[in-house]
Amino acid sequence: MKILSEALDKFIKRYPTEIEQRAASQGFKAGFDFAVQWIDVEKELPSDTSNVLVQNENGQIRLGWYMVTFKRWVDIVPVGQKDFGKVTHWRPIYKNYFI
């Protein structure tokens, strides 16, 4: 978590007062917590075919995407591994994760 701590330090230094820095720190942490939560496929599905992280019923994680047209998950299966199984959760991959 060293990278996260460094990003937080860099972020809060933009604010001149201690009060503003504390508020910025709380907002940063809340935003991070929101960004890394898993989304239940029963509640929401991706709106396009962008790559996302997918998790199955055994807690295994892979890269995959949702085929909106066919209402089907596709996961990237490493050579020689078995089918991934039922996708239960997903999470977007943010390209510009840290500012």
MIBAVEX-530395 format. One line per 8 residues: number of its first residue (from 1); their letters; for each residue x, y, z of N, C-alpha, C. Coordinates in steps of 0.05 Angstrom, whole numbers, plus 5000, padded with zeros to 4 digits. Layout:
<pts>
NUM	a	X:Y:Z:X:Y:Z:X:Y:Z ~ ...
</pts>
This chain:
<pts>
1	mkilseal	5016:4976:5000:5000:5000:5000:5017:5025:5000 ~ 5043:5022:4996:5060:5045:4995:5052:5065:4973 ~ 5045:5055:4950:5037:5072:4927:5012:5088:4934 ~ 4993:5075:4947:4969:5089:4955:4975:5111:4975 ~ 4992:5106:4994:5000:5125:5014:5014:5149:5001 ~ 5032:5143:4982:5046:5165:4968:5026:5182:4951 ~ 5007:5169:4939:4987:5183:4923:4970:5201:4941 ~ 4963:5191:4965:4947:5207:4984:4963:5231:4993
9	dkfikryp	4989:5227:5000:5006:5249:5008:5007:5271:4986 ~ 5011:5262:4962:5013:5280:4939:4987:5296:4936 ~ 4965:5282:4939:4938:5294:4935:4933:5315:4957 ~ 4938:5309:4982:4930:5328:5003:4949:5352:5004 ~ 4972:5350:4993:4991:5373:4993:4980:5396:4976 ~ 4959:5391:4960:4947:5412:4944:4932:5432:4961 ~ 4926:5424:4986:4909:5440:5003:4926:5454:5024 ~ 4922:5480:5028:4941:5495:5045:4937:5492:5076
17	teieqraa	4912:5487:5085:4908:5485:5114:4905:5456:5123 ~ 4909:5452:5148:4907:5425:5160:4878:5415:5158 ~ 4859:5433:5162:4830:5425:5160:4823:5416:5132 ~ 4833:5431:5112:4828:5424:5084:4841:5397:5078 ~ 4865:5393:5088:4880:5368:5083:4866:5344:5095 ~ 4854:5348:5120:4839:5326:5132:4815:5319:5116 ~ 4800:5340:5107:4776:5335:5090:4784:5322:5064 ~ 4805:5331:5052:4814:5319:5026:4822:5290:5030
25	sqgfkagf	4835:5285:5053:4844:5257:5059:4819:5239:5062 ~ 4799:5248:5076:4775:5232:5080:4761:5228:5053 ~ 4760:5248:5036:4747:5245:5010:4763:5226:4992 ~ 4789:5228:4993:4806:5210:4977:4802:5181:4986 ~ 4801:5176:5012:4797:5149:5022:4769:5138:5015 ~ 4749:5155:5017:4722:5147:5010:4720:5140:4980 ~ 4733:5157:4964:4733:5151:4935:4747:5126:4928 ~ 4769:5121:4941:4784:5096:4937:4768:5072:4945
33	dfavqwid	4755:5073:4969:4739:5051:4978:4716:5045:4958 ~ 4704:5066:4948:4682:5063:4928:4693:5050:4902 ~ 4716:5059:4894:4727:5050:4868:4735:5020:4868 ~ 4742:5010:4891:4752:4982:4892:4731:4962:4901 ~ 4706:4971:4905:4686:4951:4914:4677:4934:4890 ~ 4670:4909:4896:4660:4891:4876:4630:4896:4872 ~ 4621:4894:4847:4593:4898:4840:4580:4871:4834 ~ 4558:4866:4848:4543:4841:4845:4530:4841:4817
41	vekelpsd	4534:4819:4802:4523:4818:4775:4492:4817:4775 ~ 4480:4810:4798:4451:4810:4800:4440:4839:4802 ~ 4458:4857:4811:4449:4885:4814:4456:4903:4791 ~ 4479:4898:4778:4488:4915:4756:4508:4900:4738 ~ 4506:4906:4712:4525:4895:4693:4539:4918:4678 ~ 4563:4912:4667:4576:4933:4652:4559:4941:4628 ~ 4562:4967:4620:4545:4977:4598:4559:4974:4571 ~ 4584:4966:4571:4598:4961:4545:4617:4937:4548
49	tsnvlvqn	4633:4933:4528:4650:4909:4528:4679:4915:4537 ~ 4682:4936:4554:4708:4942:4565:4718:4920:4583 ~ 4744:4915:4584:4755:4896:4602:4749:4904:4631 ~ 4742:4885:4647:4737:4889:4676:4749:4865:4691 ~ 4752:4868:4717:4760:4845:4733:4734:4830:4740 ~ 4735:4804:4738:4712:4787:4744:4720:4768:4767 ~ 4700:4761:4783:4704:4743:4806:4683:4721:4804 ~ 4691:4696:4809:4672:4674:4808:4663:4666:4836
57	engqirlg	4646:4646:4838:4635:4638:4864:4656:4627:4883 ~ 4680:4621:4873:4701:4611:4891:4721:4633:4899 ~ 4715:4658:4891:4732:4681:4897:4755:4684:4879 ~ 4757:4668:4858:4779:4671:4839:4774:4696:4822 ~ 4796:4709:4813:4793:4733:4798:4808:4730:4771 ~ 4795:4741:4750:4807:4741:4724:4799:4766:4709 ~ 4812:4771:4687:4804:4793:4669:4782:4782:4651 ~ 4762:4799:4645:4741:4790:4627:4725:4813:4617
65	wymvtfkr	4703:4808:4604:4684:4828:4595:4657:4816:4592 ~ 4637:4833:4591:4609:4824:4588:4599:4830:4560 ~ 4589:4809:4546:4578:4813:4519:4549:4821:4522 ~ 4544:4847:4520:4518:4858:4524:4497:4845:4505 ~ 4505:4843:4479:4487:4832:4459:4478:4804:4465 ~ 4497:4787:4475:4491:4759:4480:4485:4753:4509 ~ 4486:4774:4526:4482:4771:4555:4499:4748:4566 ~ 4525:4750:4561:4543:4729:4569:4570:4740:4577
73	wvdivpvg	4582:4728:4598:4609:4736:4607:4630:4721:4591 ~ 4651:4734:4585:4675:4722:4572:4698:4728:4590 ~ 4712:4708:4599:4736:4713:4615:4760:4703:4600 ~ 4782:4716:4605:4807:4709:4592:4819:4685:4607 ~ 4820:4662:4594:4828:4638:4607:4857:4632:4600 ~ 4875:4631:4619:4903:4624:4613:4904:4596:4601 ~ 4923:4592:4583:4926:4566:4570:4929:4544:4590 ~ 4913:4522:4586:4915:4499:4604:4897:4500:4628
81	qkdfgkvt	4883:4522:4633:4866:4524:4656:4837:4517:4649 ~ 4823:4508:4669:4795:4500:4665:4777:4525:4662 ~ 4752:4520:4655:4732:4541:4653:4730:4555:4680 ~ 4726:4581:4679:4726:4598:4703:4701:4594:4721 ~ 4679:4585:4709:4655:4582:4725:4638:4606:4724 ~ 4618:4607:4742:4598:4629:4742:4610:4655:4753 ~ 4608:4676:4738:4616:4703:4748:4595:4713:4767 ~ 4604:4721:4791:4585:4732:4811:4589:4762:4815
89	hwrpiykn	4613:4772:4811:4619:4800:4815:4638:4811:4794 ~ 4638:4836:4791:4657:4849:4772:4665:4876:4783 ~ 4687:4887:4772:4697:4913:4780:4711:4926:4757 ~ 4705:4951:4752:4718:4965:4730:4748:4968:4734 ~ 4762:4971:4713:4791:4976:4714:4795:5006:4707 ~ 4805:5021:4725:4808:5050:4720:4835:5055:4709 ~ 4836:5068:4686:4861:5073:4672:4878:5095:4686 ~ 4865:5116:4695:4878:5138:4709:4872:5136:4738
97	yfi	4882:5114:4751:4875:5108:4778:4884:5130:4798 ~ 4909:5138:4794:4920:5159:4812:4926:5184:4796 ~ 4920:5206:4809:4923:5232:4796:4952:5241:4799
</pts>
